[in-house]
Amino acid sequence: MNSLPEIESTYRSQLLETQQRIASAKQQIYRIALLRISVFAGGVVATVYAWPLGAVVVVPVMLLFLVAFLYLVKVHNRCFYKKDYLEKKAEVNAQELQALGYDFSAFNAGEEFIDPAHSYSYDLDLFGNSSLFQSLNRTVIRRGELTLAEWMKHPLLKKGAIINRQEAVQELTANRVFRQKFRVLGLLYKGKLADEDEIRQWAQSPSRYYQKRVPKLLSVLIPVANAITLSLLLLDVIPASLFVLQVVIFALASTIYSRNITKIQSVYGAKMQILNTHSKLIELIENQYFRTANLGQLQLRFKQGNHSACLAVHKLSKLLNGLDQRNNILVAFVLNGLMFWELRQMMHIEAWKEAHASQLPDWLDALGEMDAYCSLATFAYNHPDYVYPRVAVDTFCMKATAMGHPLMRRDKCVRNDVCITAQPAFLVVTGANMAGKSTYLRTVGVNYLMACAGFPVWADEMEVYPAQLATSLRTTDSLNENESYFFAELKRLKSIIDRRLAGDELFIILDEILKGTNSIDKQKGSLALIKQFMTLQVNGIIATHDLQLGTLADVYPGQIKNYCFEADITHNELTFSYRIREGVAQNMNACFLMKKMGIAIA
């Protein structure tokens, strides 16, 4: 396993090497550009000198220079693609260096996935700026981003599924070259992530021409008619003007279909260019050897018998690129006049759709899964001190040593243990303001979620039983629904109870519940709620300022345990260790802080 300094060194060396190759690629582009100009100028001069010698000499000379010029154009385009690839590779390595320093601003934060009604994601800050999602997210296609968000919002509940995902992430973690190439290729697409949704709509749309009799007939008759007329021209049976007139008439007739083809091209044409990127990503997957079950099954979704999804998508990409030739009016006019080219091209595209449209959504979904796996593997690679938890199957277990929050800096995070091994069982965590209770709850919640989703976690070791996570840490009021904070919290707690009554296995994390009522009601309500949870065989953690809740350990010995975060006052100064301790908190700091700030206490 690489250490963090080794990982940082790898990214730096990759960045430096890539920057040197970019400089070399730019020089190559400049040289080929000069060569293209020279070939073009040479062709013009050679044609002028050969002109007096007649067509027998002029035509071969022109063809020779034209072929050379077109070849250089192709090489030039390849050089530009290489430069673009290298620039993206440099960007990727620079982004990872920033990420090692806890700067995730280069990655999408997933703000669209923020949902205050979700059972835990809003409480645990899974989405949004500086969120867990942003720290994980390296996705390059829309479906990958959605898949990663879904894995975080709906973790796994079966041991086998969790272990299979862990193994897949571990395999990709060791394959940095594959992951980086996947990301770079994906980033080369310059459109929008939402273009994939347009592709799905296109795949489901009906064909306009492929199954129609008249277009089929015209696509055959027009080339045949032109071939006959051209043969007669070569045999000197008819004049050249008649052949030209026929081609012009056919070209004008083709405009009957041009309007609809233009409409289709304008809606889907640019968006479909993402398929060129996707074909490269699929090819990368198809040519890779995978040993783990999940990745192997994912790869098989691109291969059905002798059919390759890569070749199929690449073929569609070429057809769409070919259709773009109609943007050159002169070329389109000639090709349409000769063979009704636009219509034929559109029919080929629709024929592809008839053959593969049903498979296309699954290919996109499989690409999205690989995209999400690569994100997780990059995260795991960047955190070599993270571990993959053991998964319990018989009874509830949430046990970890030296557990830290993944968004807290390594050099500042105080890591703590957690141990819940009975059912039902609750930890009651008391403590002063700012002592670390809320951070501890979020640390437990985030690592539990990551464990159940098959992700690596920040702990020395960890064991979990996969249950459904439910939290109440940050309830908000709703002005739109005329709903108070207190009522919103009651609704949240009621939904947790209803889920348990419906049979869901739950792990509950609560922070200072019933804050919206007076202290006597709050105390009675909190005691009653935890007793009800115990009756319902629920496991969880509750943080509170109410020391009275510590008496529940006497009512449920061995099932409810007291822990605390203390504030220590030494030489009239307040200090925090942020270390969890056994027992009920002894020191509260509200009055002390008020006095320190000059607020009078009676």
Residue pairs with C-beta under 8 A, 6 or more apart in sequence:
1 384
2 10
2 381
2 384
3 384
4 100
4 384
4 385
7 100
7 381
7 382
7 384
8 97
8 100
10 176
11 93
11 96
11 97
11 100
12 93
12 97
14 89
14 93
14 180
15 90
15 93
15 94
15 97
18 86
18 89
18 90
18 93
19 90
21 86
22 83
22 86
22 87
22 90
25 79
25 82
25 83
25 86
26 83
28 79
29 76
29 79
29 80
29 83
32 72
32 75
32 76
32 79
33 76
35 72
36 69
36 72
36 73
36 76
39 65
39 68
39 69
39 72
40 65
40 69
42 65
43 61
43 62
43 65
43 66
43 68
43 69
46 61
46 65
47 58
47 61
47 62
47 65
50 57
50 58
50 61
51 58
84 188
85 184
85 185
85 188
88 184
88 187
88 188
89 180
89 184
91 187
92 180
92 183
92 184
92 187
93 180
95 106
95 107
96 378
96 382
98 104
98 105
98 106
99 106
99 107
99 135
99 382
100 382
102 407
102 409
104 130
104 134
104 135
107 134
107 135
107 137
107 138
108 134
108 137
108 139
108 145
109 127
109 128
109 129
109 130
109 131
109 133
109 134
109 137
110 126
110 127
110 128
110 131
110 133
110 134
110 137
110 145
110 149
111 127
111 128
111 129
112 127
113 121
113 126
113 127
113 133
113 149
113 153
114 121
114 122
114 127
114 128
115 121
115 122
116 122
116 476
118 153
119 468
119 469
119 470
119 471
119 495
119 496
120 126
120 445
120 449
120 469
120 470
120 471
120 509
121 127
121 152
121 153
122 474
123 442
123 445
123 471
123 472
123 473
123 474
123 509
124 132
124 442
124 445
124 446
124 449
124 471
124 473
125 131
125 132
125 407
125 442
126 132
126 133
126 152
126 153
126 446
126 449
127 133
127 134
127 149
128 134
130 407
131 407
132 152
132 406
132 407
132 446
132 450
133 148
133 149
133 152
135 379
135 406
135 407
136 148
136 152
136 375
136 376
136 379
136 455
137 145
137 148
137 375
138 183
138 374
138 375
138 378
138 379
139 145
139 147
139 148
139 186
139 368
139 371
139 372
139 374
139 375
140 182
140 183
140 185
140 186
140 187
140 189
140 371
141 186
141 193
141 196
141 274
141 278
141 281
141 364
141 367
141 368
141 371
142 193
142 194
142 195
142 196
142 197
142 368
143 196
143 364
143 365
143 367
143 368
143 371
144 367
144 368
144 369
144 370
144 371
144 372
144 374
144 375
145 193
145 368
145 371
146 368
147 365
147 368
147 369
147 371
147 372
148 371
148 372
148 375
148 376
151 372
151 453
151 454
152 449
152 453
155 449
155 452
155 453
155 454
155 466
155 469
156 162
156 165
156 452
156 453
156 454
156 466
157 452
157 466
157 467
157 468
157 505
158 466
159 391
159 392
159 393
159 466
161 454
162 391
162 451
162 452
162 453
162 454
162 466
163 391
163 454
164 292
164 293
164 294
164 454
165 294
165 453
165 454
166 388
166 454
166 456
167 292
167 293
167 294
168 292
168 293
168 294
168 295
168 373
168 454
169 373
169 376
169 377
169 380
169 454
169 455
169 456
170 292
170 377
170 380
170 388
171 290
171 291
171 292
171 295
171 377
172 178
172 179
172 295
172 373
172 374
172 376
172 377
173 377
173 380
173 381
175 288
175 377
176 381
178 284
178 288
178 374
179 374
179 377
179 378
179 381
181 284
182 281
182 284
182 370
182 371
182 374
183 374
183 378
185 277
185 280
185 281
185 284
186 277
186 281
186 371
188 277
189 273
189 274
189 276
189 277
191 270
191 271
191 273
191 274
192 271
195 271
195 272
195 274
196 274
196 364
198 267
198 268
198 271
198 272
199 268
199 271
199 272
199 274
199 275
199 360
199 364
200 360
200 361
200 364
202 268
202 272
202 353
203 353
203 357
203 358
203 360
203 361
204 357
207 350
207 353
207 354
208 260
208 264
208 346
208 350
209 215
209 257
209 343
209 346
209 347
209 350
210 347
210 350
210 351
210 353
210 354
215 257
215 343
215 347
216 347
218 340
218 343
219 339
219 340
219 343
219 344
219 347
222 250
222 338
222 339
222 340
223 338
223 339
223 340
225 246
225 250
226 243
226 246
226 247
226 250
226 337
226 338
226 339
229 238
229 242
229 243
229 246
230 243
232 238
233 239
233 240
233 242
233 243
247 334
247 337
247 338
248 337
249 337
250 336
250 337
250 338
250 340
251 333
251 334
251 336
251 337
254 336
254 337
254 340
254 341
254 342
254 343
257 340
257 342
257 343
257 346
258 326
258 342
261 323
261 326
261 342
261 343
261 346
264 346
265 323
265 324
265 326
269 320
269 323
269 324
272 316
272 317
272 320
273 317
273 320
273 321
275 313
275 316
275 317
275 320
276 314
276 317
276 321
278 313
278 363
278 364
278 367
279 310
279 313
279 314
279 317
281 367
281 370
282 302
282 309
282 310
282 313
282 363
282 367
283 310
283 314
285 298
285 299
285 302
285 367
285 370
286 299
286 302
286 303
286 308
286 309
286 310
288 299
290 296
290 298
290 299
294 373
295 370
295 373
298 366
298 369
298 370
298 373
301 309
301 362
301 363
301 366
302 308
302 309
302 310
302 363
302 366
303 309
304 359
309 359
309 363
312 352
312 355
312 356
312 359
313 363
315 352
316 349
316 352
316 356
319 345
319 348
319 349
319 352
320 349
322 345
323 342
323 345
323 346
323 349
325 331
325 332
325 335
326 332
326 341
326 342
326 345
332 341
332 342
335 341
335 342
336 342
336 343
376 455
379 455
379 456
380 386
380 455
380 456
383 406
383 456
383 458
385 458
386 406
386 456
386 457
386 458
386 459
387 456
387 457
387 459
387 460
387 461
387 462
388 456
388 457
389 400
389 451
389 457
389 459
389 461
389 462
389 463
389 464
390 461
390 462
390 463
390 464
391 451
391 463
391 464
391 465
391 466
392 463
392 464
392 465
393 465
395 421
395 422
395 423
395 465
396 420
396 421
396 422
396 423
396 425
396 465
396 467
396 505
396 507
396 539
397 420
397 421
397 463
397 464
397 465
398 418
398 419
398 420
398 444
398 448
398 463
398 464
398 465
398 507
398 539
399 418
399 419
399 420
399 421
399 462
399 463
399 464
400 417
400 418
400 419
400 447
400 457
400 459
400 460
400 461
400 462
400 463
401 417
401 459
401 460
401 461
401 462
402 415
402 416
402 417
402 459
402 460
403 415
403 416
403 417
403 418
403 443
403 444
403 447
403 457
403 458
403 459
403 462
404 410
404 413
404 414
404 415
404 443
404 458
404 459
405 413
405 439
405 442
405 443
405 446
405 447
405 458
406 446
406 447
406 450
406 457
406 458
408 439
414 436
414 577
414 578
414 579
415 458
415 459
416 440
416 443
416 578
416 579
416 580
417 580
418 427
418 444
418 541
420 427
420 539
420 541
422 558
422 559
423 537
423 539
424 533
424 534
424 536
424 537
424 538
424 539
424 559
425 539
425 559
425 560
425 561
426 530
426 533
426 534
426 539
426 540
426 541
426 542
426 552
426 556
426 559
426 560
426 561
427 540
427 541
427 542
427 560
427 561
427 562
427 563
428 530
428 542
428 544
428 549
428 550
428 552
428 553
428 560
428 561
428 562
428 563
429 437
429 440
429 441
429 541
429 542
429 543
429 544
429 563
429 564
429 565
429 580
430 437
430 543
430 544
430 545
430 546
430 547
430 549
430 550
430 562
430 563
430 564
430 565
430 584
430 585
431 437
431 543
431 545
431 564
431 565
431 566
431 567
431 585
432 565
432 566
432 567
432 585
432 587
432 588
432 589
432 590
433 545
433 567
433 588
433 589
433 590
433 593
434 567
434 576
434 589
435 565
435 566
435 567
435 576
435 578
435 585
435 589
436 565
436 576
436 578
436 580
437 511
437 543
437 565
438 473
438 511
438 543
439 578
440 543
440 565
440 580
441 471
441 473
441 509
441 511
441 541
441 543
442 473
444 509
444 541
445 469
445 471
445 473
445 509
447 457
447 458
447 459
447 462
448 464
448 469
448 507
449 469
450 456
450 457
451 457
451 462
451 464
451 466
452 464
452 466
452 467
452 469
467 504
467 505
467 506
467 507
467 539
468 499
468 504
468 505
468 506
468 507
469 506
469 507
469 509
470 496
470 499
470 506
470 507
470 508
470 509
471 508
471 509
471 510
471 511
472 489
472 492
472 493
472 496
472 508
472 509
472 510
472 511
472 513
473 509
473 510
473 511
474 511
475 485
475 488
475 489
475 492
476 485
476 488
477 483
477 484
477 485
477 488
478 488
483 491
484 516
485 515
485 516
486 514
486 515
486 516
486 517
487 516
489 513
489 514
489 515
489 516
493 513
493 529
496 506
496 508
497 532
497 536
499 506
500 506
500 533
500 536
500 538
501 536
506 538
506 539
506 540
507 539
507 540
508 533
508 538
508 539
508 540
508 541
509 540
509 541
509 542
510 540
510 541
510 542
510 543
511 542
511 543
512 543
512 544
512 545
513 522
513 525
513 526
513 529
513 542
513 544
514 521
514 522
514 525
514 526
514 529
515 522
517 525
519 546
522 546
523 546
523 548
523 549
526 542
526 544
526 546
526 549
527 548
527 549
527 552
530 542
530 549
530 552
530 560
531 552
531 555
533 540
534 556
534 559
534 560
542 549
545 588
547 584
547 585
550 562
550 584
552 560
553 560
553 561
553 562
561 582
562 582
562 583
562 584
563 580
563 581
563 582
563 583
564 580
564 581
564 582
564 583
564 584
564 585
564 586
565 576
565 577
565 578
565 579
565 580
565 581
565 585
566 576
566 577
566 581
566 585
566 586
566 587
567 574
567 575
567 576
567 587
567 588
567 589
568 574
568 575
568 576
568 577
568 587
569 575
569 587
569 589
569 592
574 589
574 592
574 593
574 596
591 601
594 601
595 601
